[in-house]
Amino acid sequence: MEDATVINHKNQTGRWLSTFRAKWGWDDSYLFVGNLKRGADVVSTVQRMMLMTLESQHMSAIPCRFHTHSYEVRMLVGATSGGQI
């Protein structure tokens, strides 16, 4: 833990949402965390920067929890505080 990196992320969700929790990727080189624009931010732990935001027109709520599939690489599931998956 010699090197520390700070990446700004707007996570003031208010009282109606669960807090965002980041999820490690399959090989620990990525973090996935929800954002307030109904997307998933992809953060590179190697490059130490935010790479992209995964968005879909079908996502109707803000994802706050994620899970990665153990065997299917690139399979990511997001859940909302309202119980949508």
N, C-alpha and C positions, 0 to 999 in steps of 0.2 A: 504494500500500500504506500509506496514511495511517491508515485505520481498521482496527483489528483486533477480531475477535470470537471469543470462545471458547464453544463449545457442548460440554457434557460428553457423552461417549459411552463406554459401557463396552466397551473393546476388548481387554481382557486375555484372549486366547483360549486360552492355554496352549500346550503343545508339539504337540498333535495337529491343530491347525487352522492354515491359512494366515492371515496377517495380513489384516485388512480393508483394502480399498482403495476409496475413494470414487470415484464416476463422475459426471462432469458431465452434466446433463440436456441437452435439445435446444436450449434457448436460454440456457444458462448461468445460469438463475435457480433451479435446483434441483441438489442433490447427492443421490445415492443411495448408501447404505452399509448393509452387512449388520449384523445384531445377533445376540446370542447366543440370542434367543428364536425363531429360525428365521423372521425377517422382514427386510424392507428398510425402513430409516428414510429418510424424505424430509425433507431439510433445505432451507429456503428461504434463498437467498443475498441476497434482497431484504429480507425481514423479519428475517433473521438469527436464525432459531429453527427448532427441529424441528417440522414440521407434523403428520406422521402416521407410522404404521408400516403398511406393506403386509404382510398376513399371509394365509396360505391353509392350510387343513387338509391340502392335498396336498403341502405342502413338508415333507419328511421329514428335512432336514439344514440346517445353517447355511450360508447363502450368504455367500461372502467376495469374490467378483468379480462385477461387473455389466458389461453392455454395452447400449447404447441403439441402436436401429435407425436407420440414417441417413435413411430416407425415411418410415417409419411412426412418426409422433409418438405417444407413449405406449406404444410397444412396448419392454419392458424384459426382459432375460434375466439370470438369476442363475445362478452356478455355484458348486459346493462344492469343497472341497479333495479330496474323494473322487471327483471327476469327474462328478457328477450335474449336469444342467442343468435 
